[in-house]
Amino acid sequence: MRILQLISSSGFFGAENMIVSLMKGLSSLRCHVALASLLTPAKGSGDLSREARKLGFQSFEIPCGGKLALRSISELRRIANRGNYDIIHSHGYKADLYSRLAIDGTRHVRIATVHNWPTKTLKMRAYASLDKFALRSFTRVVAVSDAVAQELGRSGVPLHKITLIENGVDPAAFRNGTDRVRAELNLQNVPVIGYVGRLAPEKGLDVLLNSIPGIVKHCPDAHVILVGDGPLRNQLAELAQTLGIDSRVRFLGVRRDMADLYRAMDILVLPSRDEGLPMTILEALAAGKAVVASSVGQIPRVIRDHETGLLVQPGSRQQLTDAIVELFRSPQVKDKLSLQGKHLVDQEFTAEAMARKYLEQYRLSAPVK
């Protein structure tokens, strides 16, 4: 089976990470997989394309302006026809819309994965509504969380087209990290709180930074490392300075040495206000790290309170402070949670399991040759 993964990519974030894991899993199942990226010149990034090529996958980059680009639609159709793909698998509202326009009337089967919708602005809400309308015509639509699946149903996507497939990771990729990052940052023998992801409003990083003064009262040497980039980078740096904790907070930007980064963390914290099923939680658990996360989206499916991690209410600085302090004060509890979380990922959230579920959907959807 021949599958083309399609995304409008402006960096290397959760959806891009998931696509790489899926492509590797499908390849191991003897599928031919390629990638096509819609790149906007103003904010375009070839990070995902470079990663795909590094792994040996064919990767196409389609220049795409901010408005509907007829030339990009034609190029996508040409790539799909020339590659003789059975499935065009899109991720995100822009990729869904271009797939809908380019593939309509061809033999290719359209499948989409909905990771979530950005709804912070009127413009983004409009795009989300347009996406939900377009998805009605897709052969199948995969949701990464129950909340997304329910929203798809409410928006008019026929229920028989909707499938829930949770994200998965390759556990081996996040083990055997070295102590290089701690040495690089001169953070040996101090408690380290880590975050991985976009520096964006929905991630609740203001809550994390506001919790640090309270944490320091109990753990005077605590430090924070933030891995990733995004629109709040400067604002968060200013907040850290205002709180007097800027010497304790390291902004590391986008990194690829994830096994070493997780190795450097004692606890991964994800204080999100809105989520699907974030890859970083699965990665951290696979790396044997304790996790504190907000009880939103599909997170409680993975972080089971006081079983595989600790859950807090989104936006609660006090709960977040208490949970982090609890783990630092109780190493045995922290180790127990991390061990049980690691076991859960090994059993239920591997990239191989995710790829097999997607392949089943492809086979149910693709025409018989």
N, C-alpha and C positions, 0 to 999 in steps of 0.2 A: 504494500500500500504506500502511496506517495502523498505526503502531507506538507502543505506550506503554512507555516506559522506567520501571522501578520500582526504587527503592532505599530502604533505611532509612538516612537521612543524619544525621550528627551534626557535620558540618563540611564543609570542602572539601578533600578529600585525593585520593589517586591514583585511586580508583574514580570519584569525582565528576568529576575532570578528564577521565578517559577517556570518561565518558558525554557530557560536553559536546562533546568532539571527535567522538564518534560521531554525535550528533544533528546537528551541523553538516554532517558528511559525508553523512549520509542525506538531509538536506534538499536538499543540492546535487544529489542523485540523484533528486529529485522525489518523495520519500516524505513523508507527513504524519507528523510526530513530535511527541509530547508527553511530559511528565514527570509522574510521581507520586512523592511522597516520603512515607515513613512517618516521622513526627516524634514522638519520645519527649519529653514535656514537660520532664522533668528534665534532659535533655541535648540537646534538640532544637535544630536550627539550620536556618534557612531560606536559608543561603548558596547552596546549589545551586539552589533555586527562584528566588531573585533573579537569579542569573546566567542561568538559562534564560529568564526573562521579559525580561531585558535584551537577549537575543539574538533575541527575538521568538517564543519558543516558549510554547505553553500549558503551564501548570504547576499541578498540584494538590497540596495539602498535606493529608495524612491524619493527624490526631492519633492517636497509638498509644501506649498504656501499655506498661509493661515486660512484662506478662503478655499472653497471647493475648487480643486484643480483638475480640469478635464484631462490634461496631459498625464497627470499622475494616475487617473483612473484608467486611461488607455495603457499605460506602462504596466500597471498591475494585471490587467487582463492579458497583456502580451506574455508576462512572466508565467501566469497561471496556465495559459494555453501551451506555451513552449515546453514547460516542465511537465505537462501531462499529469497534473496533480489530481488526485481523487478528492481531497479535502482541502478547503481553504479555512483555516482555523484562526479567527480574529480575536484580539484582546483589546478592549477599550472602545469607547464610543466612536472615535475617529476611524479606527481600523474597521469597526463594524459597518459604518456608513460607506466607506470606500469599498469594502467587500460587497455590500449590498448593490452598489452601483456598477461595479466592475464585473461581477460574476453573474448578475441577473441574465437569464436567457442562455447560459452555458450549461455544460454537463456537470460542472464542478459542484460539489456539495458544500454549503456554507454552515459552519459550526462556530459558535462564539462562546468564549468564557467571560463571564461578568465578574470582575474582581470587586468592584464597588463603583459608585458614581460620585464624582466631585460635585457637591451641591452648595458650596459656600457662597457663590455669587449667583445673580440672576442669569448671567450668561451660561454658567455651568449647569444650572438647573434646566435651562432651555435645551442644552446639548443632551442632558440626561433624558429628557422627555422625548427628544427626537430619536435617541438610541433605542429607547424602549419600544417606540413605534416600529422602527426598522427591524428589531429582533423578532417581531411576529412572523416575518417571512423566512426566518432561518429554519433549517431542518431540525437542528437541536441547539439548545442554549444551556450551557453549564453554569451553575452558580457555585461559588466557593464557600457559601455560608447559607444557613437556613433563612436568615433575614433577607439576603439577596434573592433567594428562591421565592420567598413570599412576595416580595416587591415585584418580581417579574410576573407572577400570577395576577397580582392586583392591576398591573399595567396592561393586561390584555394578551400576554404571551400564552398560548394554549398550554395547559398544564401537562399534556402528554409530551410536549417538547422540552420540558424543564427537567434537568438532572442535577443532583448535588454531587460534586466530586471535590473532596477536600485536598488541599495542597500537600505535597510530600517533598522530602529532601533525601539526598544521599548521605546517610549518617557518617560514612567513612571519610567524607570530605571535610568534616569538622572535628575530627579527632587527631591526635598526635601533633597538636600545635606546640610550638616552642615558646620559650620565655623571652624571645627577642623583643616583643613590643614593650613589655615591662621595663626591660633594660633601656630601650630606646627612649622611653618617657621618664626614666628614673623614678619608677613607681614600685620598686621592690619593697616587699614587706609592709604594704599599706592596703587597706580595704579599697577595692575598686568597684564602682557602680558603672555599668555599661549600658549604652543605648545604640541601636543600629537601625537606620531608616532615614526617611526624609525629614528635614527640619521644616515641618509644616504645621499649621495651626491645629489640625485634627489629631496630631500626635501627642498633645498635652505636655510638651516639654517645659512650658512655663510652670506647670505644677511640680515637675521634677526639680527644677532649679529652686523653686520656692520652698521645697522640702529640705534642701541641703543644710541650711542653718540649724534646723531641728535635729537632723541626723548627726551633725558634727558635735552637738552637745553630748551625745552618747558615744560617738566614734570620731574622736578628734582628728584622726589621720585620713578620714575618708576622702576619696577623689572620684571624679566623674570623667568618663571618656565618651564623647558623642561621635559616632561614626556615621558619616553621611553628609548631605548638603541639601539646601533648599531655601525657600524665600525668607525664612525666619532667622537665617544665620546671624546677621548683624544685630537683629533685635534681641536674640538670646544672649549674644555676647554682651550687649549693653545691660541686660537684666542681671547677668552674672556679676558685672562690675558694680551695679547698684546695690546688690545684695552683699557685696564684699566677699564673694566666693570665686572671683575670676582666677585666682591662683590655683584653685582646686578643680577647675573645669577645663578640659582639653577638647578642642574642636579638631578632629582628625581628618575631616573631609571624606571623600569617597575613597575607599580602600578595597583591595582584592585579597589581602592576606587574612582571610576570615578565620581560619583555624588558629592562627597566632593571636588574633584580636580576642576571640572568645576565651582563649587560654588566659589572657591578661585580666579578664573580668572575674570577680567573685559572684556578682549577681547581674543578670540582665533585667532591665526595667523597661516596661512599655506602658506608659500612662495614657494611652490613647483615649480620645473622646469618641472615635468612630473607627471601626476596623472590619475586615472580613476575617480571613485566617492568615495572619502575618507569617511570612517565611522566617523572619528572624527568631520568632519563638521556637519554631521547630529546629532551627539551626542551633540555637543555644542549648536546648535540651539534648540534642544529638551530641553536642560537645561536652555534656555532663555539667551544665551550669544550672543553678537555681534561678527561677524566674518569678518576678513580681509584675503583674499586669492588670489592666483594667478589665472589669467584667462587661465587655461589650462584644458585639458580633459573635464570631465563632470561637473566640478565645476560651470561654469556659468549657468548650469541647475538649480542649487540650490541657489547659491549666485548671485542674480540679483542686479547689481550695484545700490547702493543707494535705494534699495527696501528691500532686505533681508540681505544685508551686503555690503561690499566694495570690488571691484575687482582691482587688480594691475597687471601690466605686469611682467612676471617672470624675475627675475634677476635685477629688478629696485629698488635699495636701496632708491632712493629719493621718488618714488611713495609709497613705503611701509612706509617710515617715515611719509610722509604727511597724509596717510590714518589713521595711528594709532593716530597721533597727533589730527587729525580732530575729532575722536571719543572721545578722552579724553577731548578735549576742548568743545565738544557739547554733554553733557549727554542726552539731549532730543533726538538728532538724534540717539545716540547709543541705547537708550531704544526703540525708534520706530523701528529701524532695527531688534533688537533682538525679539521684539514682533511679527513682520511680519514673521521673519524667523521661529520662533516657530510654528506659525500657518501653514506655508507651510509644515513643517515636519509632523505635525499632520494630514494634509489633504492628502499628497501625498507620504510620505517616511517612512511609518511604516513597522515594521517587518511583521506584519500580511498581509499587502498588498503585500509585496515581496513574502512571503510564498505562498499565493494564486496563484500568477503568476507562481511560480515554480511548484506548484502542477498541474496546467493546462498543463504545458509542460510535466510533468511526465505522466499524463493521456493520452496525445496525443501520447506518445512514447512507453508506456509499453504494452506488449502483453495482449490480453484479455484472462482471465483464465476461 
